[in-house]
Amino acid sequence: MFDLVSSAYAMGAPPSDGSSANPIASLLPFALMFVVLYLLILRPQMKKQKDQQRLIDELEKKDQIVTSGGIHGVIENIKDDIIVVKVADNVKIEISRAAVSRVKNKEEEKKK
């Protein structure tokens, strides 16, 4: 058993002659990983967030919306951060602007 341990040490890297590895070369994999992370995850997420904010800023009366909770309705009134949504006859609810996930009538215009 101890013979295997000593032979494993013997097969290790040869002793260095005092010169160390290039620090830039040792940081290169981390930099490359960060670039890949940025391109595949962070950048698309920021673009999606910017599109969602633009959608919320462009809300108008009579837009057909769907909230993040799945409520479908038509915008009746827009205050600062509150939207009054008509969901049925004589039924109006107030929701936050941030709760709007998509605008149905503008999506249909884009498809045409």
Residue frames as qw, qx, qy, qz and C-alpha x, y, z in Angstrom:
[[0.000, 0.886, 0.464, 0.000, 0.00, 0.00, 0.00],
 [0.268, -0.849, 0.110, 0.443, 2.74, 2.49, 0.95],
 [0.502, -0.117, 0.586, 0.625, 4.65, 1.41, -2.10],
 [0.289, 0.661, 0.593, 0.359, 1.82, 2.77, -4.31],
 [0.132, -0.962, -0.177, 0.158, 1.91, 6.14, -2.56],
 [0.421, -0.629, 0.364, 0.543, 5.64, 6.54, -2.97],
 [0.446, 0.152, 0.661, 0.584, 5.46, 5.54, -6.64],
 [0.158, 0.850, 0.483, 0.140, 2.65, 8.10, -7.15],
 [0.231, -0.906, 0.086, 0.344, 4.92, 10.81, -5.77],
 [0.506, -0.307, 0.567, 0.573, 7.68, 9.58, -8.00],
 [0.375, 0.443, 0.665, 0.470, 5.47, 9.96, -11.08],
 [0.004, -0.879, -0.318, 0.355, 4.63, 13.58, -10.18],
 [0.420, 0.894, -0.016, 0.154, 5.83, 16.63, -12.02],
 [0.730, 0.143, -0.228, 0.629, 9.55, 17.21, -12.16],
 [0.365, -0.679, -0.262, 0.581, 10.86, 19.78, -9.74],
 [0.338, 0.917, 0.156, 0.145, 10.79, 23.29, -11.10],
 [0.682, 0.155, -0.093, 0.709, 13.95, 25.18, -11.76],
 [0.234, -0.410, -0.281, 0.835, 12.73, 28.31, -10.00],
 [0.137, -0.020, -0.352, -0.926, 10.79, 29.79, -12.94],
 [0.358, 0.347, 0.695, -0.518, 7.07, 30.18, -12.33],
 [0.333, 0.504, 0.725, 0.332, 4.23, 29.96, -14.83],
 [0.051, 0.237, 0.206, 0.948, 3.09, 33.07, -16.64],
 [0.159, 0.323, 0.644, -0.675, 0.32, 34.72, -14.53],
 [0.455, 0.331, -0.174, -0.808, -1.52, 35.87, -17.64],
 [0.452, 0.116, -0.821, -0.329, -1.66, 32.32, -18.96],
 [0.133, -0.189, -0.904, 0.359, -3.08, 31.09, -15.66],
 [0.253, 0.412, 0.404, -0.776, -5.86, 33.74, -15.75],
 [0.241, 0.176, -0.593, -0.748, -6.74, 33.10, -19.38],
 [0.203, -0.290, -0.922, -0.159, -9.24, 30.26, -18.68],
 [0.052, -0.563, -0.608, 0.558, -11.13, 32.46, -16.20],
 [0.140, 0.450, -0.140, -0.871, -11.27, 35.36, -18.65],
 [0.227, 0.030, -0.790, -0.569, -12.46, 33.05, -21.40],
 [0.143, -0.417, -0.885, 0.149, -15.13, 31.62, -19.09],
 [0.043, 0.563, 0.353, -0.746, -16.36, 35.14, -18.27],
 [0.195, 0.299, -0.438, -0.825, -16.58, 36.06, -21.95],
 [0.243, -0.168, -0.898, -0.326, -18.63, 32.94, -22.71],
 [0.108, -0.502, -0.741, 0.432, -20.87, 33.62, -19.70],
 [0.100, 0.486, 0.068, -0.865, -21.43, 37.19, -20.87],
 [0.248, 0.198, -0.597, -0.737, -22.24, 36.24, -24.46],
 [0.317, -0.186, -0.898, -0.242, -24.51, 33.29, -23.69],
 [0.309, -0.553, -0.733, 0.246, -26.32, 34.42, -20.53],
 [0.185, -0.540, -0.292, 0.768, -25.90, 38.04, -19.47],
 [0.020, 0.176, -0.364, -0.914, -26.23, 39.82, -22.82],
 [0.253, -0.335, -0.756, -0.502, -29.47, 38.09, -23.93],
 [0.311, -0.587, -0.679, 0.312, -30.96, 38.62, -20.47],
 [0.132, -0.448, -0.107, 0.878, -30.19, 42.34, -20.57],
 [0.128, -0.019, -0.554, -0.822, -31.74, 42.61, -24.04],
 [0.306, -0.465, -0.810, -0.186, -34.89, 40.81, -22.87],
 [0.274, -0.582, -0.501, 0.579, -35.14, 43.10, -19.84],
 [0.047, -0.289, 0.157, 0.943, -34.74, 46.20, -22.03],
 [0.215, -0.210, -0.705, -0.642, -37.50, 44.98, -24.39],
 [0.324, -0.557, -0.755, 0.117, -39.84, 44.34, -21.45],
 [0.199, -0.519, -0.274, 0.785, -39.20, 47.84, -20.07],
 [0.066, 0.098, -0.408, -0.905, -39.89, 49.38, -23.48],
 [0.271, -0.389, -0.809, -0.346, -43.16, 47.39, -23.68],
 [0.301, -0.613, -0.611, 0.401, -44.24, 48.71, -20.27],
 [0.139, -0.411, -0.019, 0.901, -43.33, 52.29, -21.18],
 [0.143, 0.030, -0.544, -0.826, -45.36, 52.15, -24.42],
 [0.024, 0.441, 0.887, -0.134, -48.64, 51.01, -22.84],
 [0.190, -0.096, -0.180, -0.960, -51.71, 52.93, -24.02],
 [0.566, 0.171, 0.473, -0.653, -55.44, 52.95, -23.37],
 [0.831, 0.346, 0.005, -0.436, -57.42, 50.23, -25.18],
 [0.303, 0.483, -0.820, -0.050, -54.39, 47.89, -25.36],
 [0.936, -0.200, -0.157, -0.245, -55.28, 44.24, -24.82],
 [0.052, 0.648, -0.705, 0.283, -52.84, 42.91, -22.23],
 [0.881, -0.215, -0.421, -0.001, -51.96, 39.73, -20.39],
 [0.346, -0.814, 0.379, -0.271, -50.54, 40.02, -16.88],
 [0.215, 0.450, -0.853, 0.152, -47.87, 37.84, -15.37],
 [0.420, -0.029, 0.765, -0.487, -50.63, 36.16, -13.37],
 [0.143, 0.187, 0.907, 0.348, -52.48, 35.25, -16.55],
 [0.228, 0.671, 0.522, -0.475, -55.29, 37.82, -16.38],
 [0.297, 0.307, 0.543, 0.723, -56.48, 39.03, -19.79],
 [0.013, 0.793, 0.474, -0.383, -58.01, 42.46, -20.09],
 [0.371, 0.675, 0.249, 0.587, -58.16, 45.86, -21.76],
 [0.349, -0.171, -0.293, 0.874, -56.50, 48.96, -20.34],
 [0.037, -0.839, -0.529, -0.127, -59.09, 51.55, -19.31],
 [0.115, -0.978, 0.081, -0.156, -56.91, 54.10, -17.52],
 [0.771, 0.149, -0.293, 0.545, -53.21, 54.63, -16.87],
 [0.366, -0.930, 0.044, -0.009, -51.93, 56.40, -13.78],
 [0.032, -0.816, 0.577, 0.017, -48.27, 56.72, -12.80],
 [0.017, 0.354, -0.935, 0.012, -47.49, 53.14, -11.82],
 [0.443, 0.223, 0.784, -0.373, -51.06, 51.77, -11.70],
 [0.227, 0.023, -0.659, -0.717, -53.14, 50.52, -14.62],
 [0.597, 0.169, 0.490, -0.612, -56.91, 50.09, -14.47],
 [0.102, 0.137, -0.885, -0.432, -57.79, 46.98, -16.47],
 [0.729, 0.077, 0.110, -0.671, -61.27, 45.96, -17.57],
 [0.123, -0.223, 0.964, 0.073, -61.48, 42.17, -17.34],
 [0.045, 0.437, 0.887, 0.145, -65.25, 41.73, -17.85],
 [0.152, -0.658, -0.364, -0.641, -68.42, 43.81, -18.04],
 [0.442, -0.797, 0.001, -0.412, -68.50, 46.14, -15.02],
 [0.864, -0.431, 0.029, 0.260, -65.34, 44.53, -13.59],
 [0.389, 0.806, -0.278, 0.348, -62.23, 46.70, -13.38],
 [0.823, -0.461, -0.091, 0.318, -59.07, 45.94, -11.43],
 [0.059, 0.943, -0.326, 0.035, -55.99, 47.97, -10.64],
 [0.945, -0.066, 0.040, 0.318, -52.63, 46.37, -11.32],
 [0.357, -0.719, 0.307, 0.511, -49.04, 47.49, -11.33],
 [0.520, 0.735, -0.312, -0.302, -47.39, 48.33, -14.65],
 [0.037, -0.538, 0.841, 0.037, -44.68, 45.77, -13.89],
 [0.608, 0.057, 0.750, -0.254, -47.30, 42.99, -13.86],
 [0.709, 0.602, -0.015, -0.366, -47.92, 43.32, -17.61],
 [0.656, -0.266, 0.630, 0.319, -46.16, 40.51, -19.43],
 [0.292, 0.085, 0.660, 0.687, -47.35, 41.10, -23.00],
 [0.380, 0.452, 0.104, -0.801, -49.62, 43.22, -25.17],
 [0.606, 0.253, 0.751, 0.067, -51.81, 41.05, -27.41],
 [0.507, 0.811, 0.265, -0.123, -52.94, 43.57, -30.03],
 [0.077, 0.861, -0.441, -0.241, -49.37, 44.79, -30.71],
 [0.466, -0.266, 0.825, 0.178, -48.15, 41.19, -31.09],
 [0.618, 0.499, 0.607, -0.015, -50.83, 40.57, -33.71],
 [0.333, 0.918, -0.059, -0.207, -49.74, 43.69, -35.64],
 [0.187, -0.674, 0.671, 0.244, -46.14, 42.45, -35.69],
 [0.580, 0.038, 0.807, 0.102, -47.21, 39.08, -37.10],
 [0.571, 0.710, 0.398, -0.107, -49.07, 40.70, -40.01]]
